[in-house]
Amino acid sequence: MQEAIILVGGKGTRLRPLTNHTPKPLLSVAGSSFIRHQIAKLMDAGVEHVVFATSYLASLFEEEFKDFSQDLAISYAVEDVPLGTGGAIRNAARLLRGGSADAPVLVLNGDILSGVDLGAILARHEDREADVTLHLTRVPDPRAFGLVPTDESDRVLAFLEKPKTPEECVTDQINAGCYVFSRSVLDAIPADREVSVEQETFPQLVAQGRRVFGHTTEDYWRDLGTPLAFVHGSADLVIGNVTSPLVKQPAEALIHPTAVVDTTARVIGGSTIGAHAVIGPRVVVDRSIVGGGVTVAEGARIHESVVDHDSSIGADCLLREVVVGCHAHIGAENELPAQLRLACGIHIPSLGVRVSGTATACLTVH
């Protein structure tokens, strides 16, 4: 049996308020929860059993998959206290069903969108008789990541913390958040305590001379941990820059069949429109995510933003790189600047937030 573990225990703080009530892997990306895209990809790679390593709002994962009827077994390993990446993997490994010491186990971070061929990583792992194989990717500026240099045979030489100077950037290869472990290596991770796989497990394996290899590719790769990366990843799935078994064909936009979009509106750039949303005349939705039950009034423009479910955007509003929480109301003619995040349920009156000036007279307060 081919098995996998998905790490989905994080609180997703960088995506708040979207994650106030929903774990990050359950947020909608290109029309489906992100974890369903990962599950579909794992099934394409032959995985028959997956263990979710959960913590934050753990019960919602079981709710999401309570009616899952496809040919895949799902188990849930819940952390009562934070265990770190390595501890979470070890905790989930208890629920694996394969017994062989050298059986390969795929491990995925629950917030990475990647075009890597999982079957190819598994094959390389087995060909090399590796203890651990890591997917590595190259980035133009690796300073925000941990570096993973390898030798000419792709054997990992070290795990380096985020470099502080150009001289410390000895490679542009970084950990891409996808691994293949031999089962015996998983079982050797200390149990019932916090363990960092990046700072403890992997460096110890390299120091011990274990067979740790990198699998470096040029495939699409994006960490969905920030709002802008989140909307870009969703749009890239819709337009076909990266593929998912759940997105049947590339398109300019993905509009739910129950949504109502005015014929004069433009929904472009890989945007998604959720169920029962209403998009009014002359609206522009560009590379954005508009949730279910959202109403967007005439002339509003939404660029690279997320509007969560059951919110309303007033006429002639401008949103650019903005996150609007659920059940919010944004009155007409507001201009919401980049990086702004609006809490769930907030109400902003017409002309309440402006970047440019307005000719409207000030109200006299008595």
N, C-alpha and C positions, 0 to 999 in steps of 0.2 A: 504494500500500500504506500503510495506517495502522499506525504503529509506536509503541512505548512503551519506556521504560526504567524499571526498578524498582530503587531503591537498597536493597540488602540486605546491605551489607558490615559493618555495626556488630556489636560484640561483645555487645550487650544486657546490659551489666553491671548495670543496675538490676533485672533479672529473675533474677539468679543466686539459687539454683543451677539453675534451669530451663534456663538457657542455657550451662551448663558444657559440655554435649556436643551441644547443638542450637542452631543459629542462631535468633534470635527469630522471623523470618518463617516458620520451619518448625514452631513450636509449635502445638499443636492448639487451635483456637478454634471453638466450636460444631460440633464433630465433624469438622473438616477443618483441615489446616495453614492458617495465616492467608494465606500467599501464594497458595493455591489459591482463596480467596475473592477476592483481588485479580485473579487471572488470569481468573476467571469474569466479573467486572465489566468488565474490559478487553475481553473477547471480546464481551460484550453491546454495548459501544460501537463495535464494528467493527474492533478491533485484530487484525491478522493476524501481526504479528511483535513479540516482546518480547525485550529484552536485560536480563538480570540483571546488575547491577553488584555483584559479590561480592568478598569478601576472607576474612572469618572462616569457617572450616570450609566453604570454597567447594565442595568435592567433594560435600557432602551435598545441594546443590541439584540437581546432575546426577543423583544417586541418586534423589531424590524424583520427578524427571520422566523417568526413563529409559524408562518404559512409557507416557508421555503420548501418547495417540492422537487427541486432538481436533485440529480444524482450526486450529492455531496453531503457528507456528515459534518456537522458543526458542533464544537464543544466550546465551553466558556470557562476561562480561568480568571477568577476575580481576585485582585489584590486588595486586601483589607488595609494594608499600609504600603506606602511607596517603596518599591523594590528596585528602581532604576531599570535601565534597559536589559542588563544581564540578568538581574533578579526576576524580571518579568518573563524573560525567555525561559529561565529555569523553572519558574512556577507553572508556565504553560506546558512545558515538556512532560510534566507528570501525567497529562491527559493524552499524550501520544499513544498510538496503538501498536506501532511497529516495534519489534523486539530486537532486531539486529543491531549490533554495536556500530556497524559502519553504514547503516541506512542513512541516506541523505535527507535532511529536513530543510525546506525553504523557510526563511524568516524575512518578513517584509515590515518596514515601517508603515504605519497607517496613514501617512500624510504625504507620500511621495508618488507623483505621477510620472511614470517612466514607460518608454517604448522598448525596454530591453527584452530580449527573447529569454524567457525563464527556462525553456527547454535547453537552450545553448549553455546557460550557466550550470545546469545540472549535469549536462554531458561533460563539460570541462572539469567539473569537480570529480566526477567518477574516473575520467581518463587519467587525471593526475594522482588519484588516490589521496586526495587532499583531506586534511582535517577540517579546514574552513576555506571557503571561497567567497570573496567579497566582490560585489559589483562596484566598480570604480568608474567615475566619469570625470571629464576634464572641464574646468571652468576658467573663464578669462581672468578672474580675480579670485584666487583661492584664500585670501586673507580671512574671510569670514568662516572658514571651514577647517576641519582637521585634515592634515595632509597624509597621504599614504604612498610613499615611494616604493617602487618595486625594481627588481633587477631584470636582466635580459630574459630570464625565464618566467617572469611575472610573479616571482616569489616576493612576498611582502617583506620589506626591510625594517620598517618602523611605523609607528603611529605618532604623528607629531601634532602637538596642540596648535591652535590658531596662531599663525606667524605674526610677529609684530613688526618686522622689518623686511624689506625686499630680499635681503641676504638669506633670510630664513625660509623663503619660498623655494624650496629645493625641487618641487614638482608642482604641476597643476592638477594632479590626480587627487580626488577627494572621495571619501566614503559616500556611496550613493544610497545607502539604506536598504540594501537587499543582500542577503547572505544565504549560503548553503552550509549548514553544519553537519558533520557526522554525528550520529546520535550519541556516541560515547563522549564527545566533547561537550554536548549540551548537559549530559548527566554529571559532568565533572564541575560545572559551575556551582559555587556554594549556594545552598538552599536557605531560605528563610531570612535573608538579610539583603540590604541594598547592595547591588553590584552594577557598575558601569561596564558594559561590554566594550565600549570604545576606549576607556581609560584604564581598565583592569584586565578584562578577559583577553582581548586581542594582544595587547603588549606582552602579557605573560606568555601567551602561546608562542609569539615570535622569539622571546628571550629563551624559551625552552627548546627552540629549534624545531617546533612542530611545523607541519606542512600547511602553511597559510599562504594562499595565492590570491592575486587580484585578477579580475576579469574586466578589463577596461574596454569600453565601447564609446561610440560617438552618438548613441541613440538619444532621442529626446529625453530630457530629465528636468523636473521642476518640483521643488519643495512648495507645497500649497499652504504653508504656515502663515502667510500674510494676506490681507485682503486683495492687494493687487495681483499677487501670484495666484490667488484662488480664482479670481475672475479670468485671468489669462489662461490658466490651465483648463477651465471649463470651455472657454472659447476655442482653444486649440483642439480639444476633443471634437467639438461640433464641426469645425471647418476641416478637420482631418490632418492637422499637423502631427498628431499622435492618435493612435487607434485604440479602440476598445470594442470587444465583442458586442457591447450594448448599444453602440452607435453604428447603425447599419450602413450609412453612407454620408460623406461630407456634405455640409449644407451651409448656407449663409446664416441660418438661424434655426433654432429648435423651439417650435411653438406648440404647446399642449393643445390637443384637439378641442378642449373645452374653453380655451382662451378666446377672447374677442379682440381682434386687431383691426382698427379702422383702415380703410383702403388707402388713406393718405399718409399713414404712419410708415416709418422705415425702421425695421428691426434687422440689424446688420452686425457684421464682425464676429459671428459665432455666438450671438446673444441667445439666452434661453428665456422663455416666457412660461410661467407656471400655470397650473390648472385654474380655470375660472378668473384669470386676470383679465383686465379690461384696459386696452391701450387706445387712447383717444386720437382725434385728428391731429395731423402734423407733428406727432410725437416722433422723436428719434431715440432709439435704444441701440447703443453701439458697444459691443464687446462687454456686455453687462449681464447680470443675473437678476431677473424680476420674478419674485416668488409667487406662490399660489394666492389667489384672492386679492392681489394688488390692483389698485386703480391708478392709472396715470392720465392726468387731464390734458386737454388740448395744448399743444405747443411746447410741452415739457421736453427737455433733452437730458438723457442719462448716458454718461460715458464712463466706461471702466468702473462701474459701481455695482453694489449689491443692494437690492431693496427686498427685505425679508417679508414673509407672508403677511397678508391681511393689513397692509399699509396703504396709504394713499399719497400721491404726489400731485400737487396743485398745478394749475395752468401756468405755462411759461416758466416753470422752474428750470434751473440748471444744476445738475449734479455731475461732478467730475472727481473720480477716485474717492467716492463716499460710501460708507456703510450705513444703511438705515435699518434699525432693528424692527422686529415684528410689531404690528398694531400701532405703528407711528402714523402721524398725520402731518404732512408738510404743506402749509398753505401756499397760495399762488405767489408767483414771482419771487421766490427765494432763490438765491445763488449760494450753493453749498460748496465750499472750497475743498481742495484735495486734502486727504488724511483725516477729514472729519468723520467722526463716528457718533451716530445718534442712538440713544438708548431706546430699548423697547418701550412702546407706549407713549413716547414723547409727542407733544403737539407744538408746532411752530406756526405762529400766525402768518398771514400774508405779509410779504415784505419784511419778515422778521430777521432774516439773515441776508445781507447783501455784500458782495465784494465790490461791485461798482455802485455808483451813486444812484439815487432815484429822485425824480422830480416831484414825487408825492409829498404834499405838505405834512409837516409834523402834527401829530395829534396834541391838542391842549389838554393837559391833565389838571383837573380841579380837585 
